[in-house]
Amino acid sequence: MIRPSGLIAPFPKTPRAGMPMIRRCCATMGRVLLIGLVVGGAMALLCDPAFAAPQEADPDYRTLPFISSRVAIWIIAELHLMFAAFVLAVPMFALIIEYIGYKTGDKRFDQLAYDFTKLLSVSFSFTATLGALLTFGLIVLYPALTKYLVKIFSWTFLPYVLLFFFEAVFLYAYYYGWGKFSPRVHLFLGLMLNIVGTAIMFIANAWLTFMNTPSGIDELGNLTSIWDAINNYIWMPINIHRLIANMAFGGAIGAAYGAYKFLGARTLEEKAHYDWMGYIGNFIAICALLPLPFAGYWLGVEIYAYDQSLGITLMGGTFSWLFIIQAVLIGNLFLAANYYLWLSMGRIAGAERYRKFIKYLLAVITLCFIVWATPHSLVATVEEARAMGGSHHPILNVLGVMSAKNTAVNLLILTTYVSFLLYRRANKDATVSWAKTGNLVQFGIFAVVVIFVVFLGVYGYFVDAQTRIGLSQPQVFSVLFAMVAVTVIDIFLFRGAKKRGDIAWGKIPARAQYALFFLAITFAWLMGLMGYVRAGMRQHWHVYGVVRDTSVDAFTPTLGFAGLVVSITVIIFFLFIAVVFFLSGLSSQKNWVASPKRTRRWFRRAKPADELDAGTLSSDAS
Amino acid sequence: MNLLVLLVIVAALAALQLVATRWVTVNRLAWMAVWWVAIYLGLAYGINPPLPSSIIVLFMAIVTLALAVYLSADSDELASAVQTVTAFIVEKRFRVALLTVLAVLPLLVALKVYTNLSNPPQPPSSSRTIHPPPPASIIFDGTAIDLATANNPYRELEHTDPAAFAQHVENGRRVYFENCFYCHGDNMQGAGMFAHGYDPIPANFNDPTTIAMLQESYLFWRIAKGAPGLPSESTPWSSAMPAWENFLTEEEIWDVIIFLYEFTGYEPRAQGMPH
């Protein structure tokens, strides 16, 4: 289903001009390694007992002019995180796509994987630079906190820096070595790149999760077990959540790149190729988006389990309104993802017979979106609150808690899956003898699972909190079961199916491409928002319950201010991404040559002067 | 729910559908406008007590977005809608209707302004946070209590010594009706005899989204420290809860917590769990 059957011809690999491959590879790696060495050096300096020893003259904080230290670190950390997420995600799906190309022998997959990988080189340099900036920012602006974290995690820095070096080696070998190695060796390089990148993320996650749910320390904050400090309450949930979220984010940015190229494409072949690229990017993003709420829920449960204060601050207290914004953004993501799929059906002959279902799917999505976005405590005037008898509305009240929201998100996921299923079978007619039975069984599975999910959602209001939290698991597993079972049936159902026509890649309205931009921007905004929530829920603690924030910024910013900082960060990120897109596109540009026209014009302009000075020239020459 | 209003809206939609099927062709744009108005009327007048305006705005924004998606998800329908709007603006036969719309729009805005200004002034809405986060520990009668690990010391009697547990329930009942029911009500619905003097009124403990979602240590903190012990973040809390540590013993507070759960039939949220 992800094969571009309508693509007219595979894109030839454009020879990259300029420096020889090895020189370019070494130059880029050199820059990145230099940054790594500087960061490593800074960390080593901090590990030095002489430096780390407390000195009275050392301030706990330093301030920046014009912008507070907190906002500066906030923006840099978020930008670093966004680029890191992208750099870790792209190799994952590039490797999978390359592998599909290798197994099927279809060069178009290889080209697509290369197109995605082209975005990596510049992004990796940006990530490293922002990482260095973040490290220096922490050392300079938050010296006491940095020293404490170094004291706890000092031994993790060496493997981190080493892994960073290896990542640079594997990444540039993977990128510049495209077509230069045997496919198996190249796939191995990609695999190693992914393993090393994931390991780096896991180490960095240990540092930041420790700040939220510190473990492995005594009452005075001294380290008692490094493994416990790493394997704290939310380390693994964050690892898994980020792994999945990175895929979704990377897929969305990749799809946005496809959309950007599609809108600028001049030939049908280009349009077809970049339409396909956008589709694949979106496919990856949506596949990763589907399990993401479950991973987020697990993270929330662990936070609550560590300390109810953190849990309440997060979901019921100060930050609860940000979760309403999050719900609106995620609802928009699902809406946009379905919208793109429905518009994509326009390129498939035979899809028109499924158009009548769109309104029902949309109705379910809208209803679930509304349930998800309904706050528990409502914003109300005094009169409205009196009419309701408090801050809770007697009818809407039940929609504001997790039972309703879990049910809504499960149904949203199922609905999105149904949209994809319709897209998948749009140009096919099943020819197997049991087609009718197969369809009935698929419908039956959906019906049973929907009833089961809704039943558990309602049942959750009549049981204790412990049981209610446990109910989310059968909800999730029943939805996963439905998706897997229906997909398996569908594969056999449409084996040898009669095709109504090919997929006409490139035949898609421009607004579908803007939906892809919307998805990428919403993902980035969501990451920024939830990143702030995760860090901000510590409130006046640097390390929760251990290192108190005594700086001038030790207050929780207003929601409006936080929204502004997150939005500015997202704008900066997309300015950087525009640079990445531009630089990545340079490799496929033709070499610069002097325009003959320009030369002629110069001669024409120059001619009168020549004529005027002809006598002088002649006399000089003589 | 205001069923009569909802029934009228559904009947009007059904009647329009019938007309559209048999006599008149209604394009998708017009249908969307009809649905938008119907949903708005349903939200504004079909639910009792009325929804706050902030919620109606939120829901209608989502509905508007969804309708826009529906219109533009089909290129032919979108082209038809654009053509309809263009025709309405440029074709002579719609001139009177166009002028009418142009005249009515400012009048509607004026009406809205007039309505807003003629209402008595109200304090602005606030996004009140309901669940204040508890501190890591509190001092009760000179002793530190870690709220992350504190358990109701009498809870285990429920299984080990039911008779003793029943005594604690009874003691909790006495404490509740001597001290709490004036505000929280005899059914724990937050409708005691003094409740309506407060804004907001006390929480309804029978609501599955209040004490059923909280740990017992949380309730202990709220009862012991009351409004004066609420955190400095997310203020104002608008709570009139006294600090009961000045009037009740530790055992009495744990007992009244047991009674709250026994009376409502809920189980307290357990501590800890995963990792």
Boltz contact constraints between the chains, C-beta under 6 A:
constraints:
  - contact:
      token1: [A, 233]
      token2: [B, 275]
      max_distance: 6.0
  - contact:
      token1: [A, 301]
      token2: [B, 274]
      max_distance: 6.0
  - contact:
      token1: [A, 302]
      token2: [B, 274]
      max_distance: 6.0
  - contact:
      token1: [A, 305]
      token2: [B, 272]
      max_distance: 6.0
  - contact:
      token1: [A, 305]
      token2: [B, 273]
      max_distance: 6.0
  - contact:
      token1: [A, 305]
      token2: [B, 274]
      max_distance: 6.0
  - contact:
      token1: [A, 307]
      token2: [B, 148]
      max_distance: 6.0
  - contact:
      token1: [A, 308]
      token2: [B, 215]
      max_distance: 6.0
  - contact:
      token1: [A, 309]
      token2: [B, 133]
      max_distance: 6.0
  - contact:
      token1: [A, 309]
      token2: [B, 134]
      max_distance: 6.0
  - contact:
      token1: [A, 312]
      token2: [B, 131]
      max_distance: 6.0
  - contact:
      token1: [A, 312]
      token2: [B, 133]
      max_distance: 6.0
  - contact:
      token1: [A, 313]
      token2: [B, 133]
      max_distance: 6.0
  - contact:
      token1: [A, 316]
      token2: [B, 131]
      max_distance: 6.0
  - contact:
      token1: [A, 317]
      token2: [B, 129]
      max_distance: 6.0
  - contact:
      token1: [A, 317]
      token2: [B, 131]
      max_distance: 6.0
  - contact:
      token1: [A, 317]
      token2: [B, 133]
      max_distance: 6.0
  - contact:
      token1: [A, 318]
      token2: [B, 233]
      max_distance: 6.0
  - contact:
      token1: [A, 318]
      token2: [B, 234]
      max_distance: 6.0
  - contact:
      token1: [A, 321]
      token2: [B, 127]
      max_distance: 6.0
  - contact:
      token1: [A, 339]
      token2: [B, 69]
      max_distance: 6.0
  - contact:
      token1: [A, 342]
      token2: [B, 73]
      max_distance: 6.0
  - contact:
      token1: [A, 358]
      token2: [B, 73]
      max_distance: 6.0
  - contact:
      token1: [A, 362]
      token2: [B, 66]
      max_distance: 6.0
  - contact:
      token1: [A, 362]
      token2: [B, 70]
      max_distance: 6.0
  - contact:
      token1: [A, 366]
      token2: [B, 66]
      max_distance: 6.0
  - contact:
      token1: [A, 369]
      token2: [B, 62]
      max_distance: 6.0
  - contact:
      token1: [A, 370]
      token2: [B, 59]
      max_distance: 6.0
  - contact:
      token1: [A, 370]
      token2: [B, 62]
      max_distance: 6.0
  - contact:
      token1: [A, 377]
      token2: [B, 128]
      max_distance: 6.0
  - contact:
      token1: [A, 377]
      token2: [B, 130]
      max_distance: 6.0
  - contact:
      token1: [A, 378]
      token2: [B, 52]
      max_distance: 6.0
  - contact:
      token1: [A, 378]
      token2: [B, 55]
      max_distance: 6.0
  - contact:
      token1: [A, 379]
      token2: [B, 54]
      max_distance: 6.0
  - contact:
      token1: [A, 379]
      token2: [B, 125]
      max_distance: 6.0
  - contact:
      token1: [A, 379]
      token2: [B, 127]
      max_distance: 6.0
  - contact:
      token1: [A, 380]
      token2: [B, 52]
      max_distance: 6.0
  - contact:
      token1: [A, 380]
      token2: [B, 125]
      max_distance: 6.0
  - contact:
      token1: [A, 381]
      token2: [B, 122]
      max_distance: 6.0
  - contact:
      token1: [A, 381]
      token2: [B, 125]
      max_distance: 6.0
  - contact:
      token1: [A, 382]
      token2: [B, 123]
      max_distance: 6.0
  - contact:
      token1: [A, 384]
      token2: [B, 52]
      max_distance: 6.0
  - contact:
      token1: [A, 385]
      token2: [B, 200]
      max_distance: 6.0
  - contact:
      token1: [A, 387]
      token2: [B, 49]
      max_distance: 6.0
  - contact:
      token1: [A, 388]
      token2: [B, 49]
      max_distance: 6.0
  - contact:
      token1: [A, 390]
      token2: [B, 200]
      max_distance: 6.0
  - contact:
      token1: [A, 390]
      token2: [B, 201]
      max_distance: 6.0
  - contact:
      token1: [A, 391]
      token2: [B, 128]
      max_distance: 6.0
  - contact:
      token1: [A, 391]
      token2: [B, 200]
      max_distance: 6.0
  - contact:
      token1: [A, 401]
      token2: [B, 209]
      max_distance: 6.0
  - contact:
      token1: [A, 461]
      token2: [B, 208]
      max_distance: 6.0
  - contact:
      token1: [A, 464]
      token2: [B, 267]
      max_distance: 6.0
  - contact:
      token1: [A, 465]
      token2: [B, 213]
      max_distance: 6.0
  - contact:
      token1: [A, 465]
      token2: [B, 269]
      max_distance: 6.0
  - contact:
      token1: [A, 466]
      token2: [B, 270]
      max_distance: 6.0
  - contact:
      token1: [A, 509]
      token2: [B, 75]
      max_distance: 6.0
  - contact:
      token1: [A, 545]
      token2: [B, 136]
      max_distance: 6.0
  - contact:
      token1: [A, 556]
      token2: [B, 233]
      max_distance: 6.0
